[in-house]
Amino acid sequence: MVQPTPGTTNYLFAHIYGDIDDNSSVEAYDSSLVLQYIVGLYKGEWFSWQSIVTDVDINGEIDAYDAAIILRYVIGMIDECRYSLKSVQYSL
């Protein structure tokens, strides 16, 4: 549970690991967005929550391995990754 800090506003967000476009579904398109971001071709605004849900191997970096894990999940090669590709909650 997020405890409010006096004088500040706390927000609780819930997203799905691997769901980069936040459409409630992990798809191959999400993997392509990761790759676009890595090479600097992502055209939209990149939000802090996207960095959190993109790092599916939780190593502190966004890299092609994250895109590969997402794609392996999408095509059914893995049922879930080590971090489950389930929802993550965090506060800002």
N, C-alpha and C positions, 0 to 999 in steps of 0.2 A: 504494500500500500504506500502511496506517495503521501508524505506528510508535508503540508504547506509550510513554506518559510515565511515568516511575517514580513510584509512589505513587498512580496514577490508574487508572481502568478505561476503556478505549476500546471503543466498539461500532461496528461497521460495519453499515449498513442499506442495503437496496436496495429501491427502489420505482419505479413507473412514473409518469412525468410524466402528469398528468391523471387518474390513478386515485385519487381522493380517498377512496373508501371501502375501498381496499386489497383488492379482490377479484380482482386480477390482470387486470382488464378495464376499459377506458375506455368509459364508457357515458353516455347522456344524463343519467342520475341523478347522475353526478359533476358535471356542469355545474350541475344544480339545487342541489347541495350548496354549490358555490361561491357562487351567488347568495344562498342562505339565510345563509351565513356573512357575506357583505357587508352584508346588511340587518339582521343580528342575530337571525335566526330559527333558526339552527343550534342544535339542542338537545343535542347530544353534546359531549364534550370535544374540543377542537381541539388536536392535537399539533403539535409543531414540524416533523415530517416532512411533515405535511399542507400547511403553509405553503410548504415547498420545492417539493413536486410540484404545488401549485396555481398557482404563478407560472410558467406555461408560456411566457410571453413574456420571462421573466427580466429584468423591469424593476424588481424590488424591491418591487412592490406587488401585492396581490391585488385585482383589480377585475373588472368585467363583461366586459372584453376577454378575460381569461383564460377565463371561462366560454364566451364566444363561440368562441374557438379550439378548446376541447374539443368543443363541439357541432358545429362545422364538421368536425372530424376524425371524429366519430362518424357523421355522415350522409354522409361520403364526399366532401365538397366539397374537402378537402385530404387528400393522402396522408400527410403529416406536417407538423408545424409547423417553424419554424426550428430548434427544439431537439429535434426528432424524436419527441416523446412516447414516448421510450424510457426505459429504466431509468436511474435516477440513484443513485449511491452517495455516501454522505457519512458522516462520523463525528461523534459527539458526545463 
